[in-house]
Amino acid sequence: MSDYGVVTKPDTVRFERVLPGPIERVWAFITESDKRATWLASGPMDLRVGGAVHLTWHHSELSAEKEAPQAYKQYDGYQMHGRITRCEPPRLLSYTWPDETGHESEVCFELTPRGNDVLLVLTHRRIGNHKMLLSVSGGWHTHIGILMDQLNGVEPRPFWTTHERLQAEYNTRIGAE
């Protein structure tokens, strides 16, 4: 299992992490707004195929590091509206992920019990272009790291410092088109 996301197709990145369980707890952190807000974004999800997903990001609330770099200040309060494409509690959730151009990619969370732990496989597919693939890769890696911190009951790693470092690493690892 790689610490980094793996580009499985030119428009797809996949992450695998072993998280402390049980599976119902991890499912709650993916689907319940108050728990999801601690590592990704808040907002309601209508947990049925075709149901609405409304996410609002407040990165300054994810860690003790409050100040966003200038290039990212516009994303505090950013909202995304998608729809659920698959929902099989507590093992699988997929939903559309429209970008700023209106292109719809899809993110899928798959959970599999592993004893007391849970294997999370997060796959983001149909990403619109290479620049977005780089952005999504660094973003998911950072957010999943904070999810791991939350589930382990430790102080979340600094969001922006971690994100900038990982973004640079993905730029090197994945490279230009």
Secondary structure by P-SEA (a helix, b strand, c coil): cccccccccccbbbbbbbcccaaaaaaaaaccaaaaaacbbbbbbcccccbbbbbbbccccccccccccccccccccbbbbbbbcccccccbbbbbbbccccbbbbbbbbbbbcccbbbbbbbbcccccaaaaaaaaaaaaaaaaaaaaaaacccccccaaaaaaaaaaaaaacccc
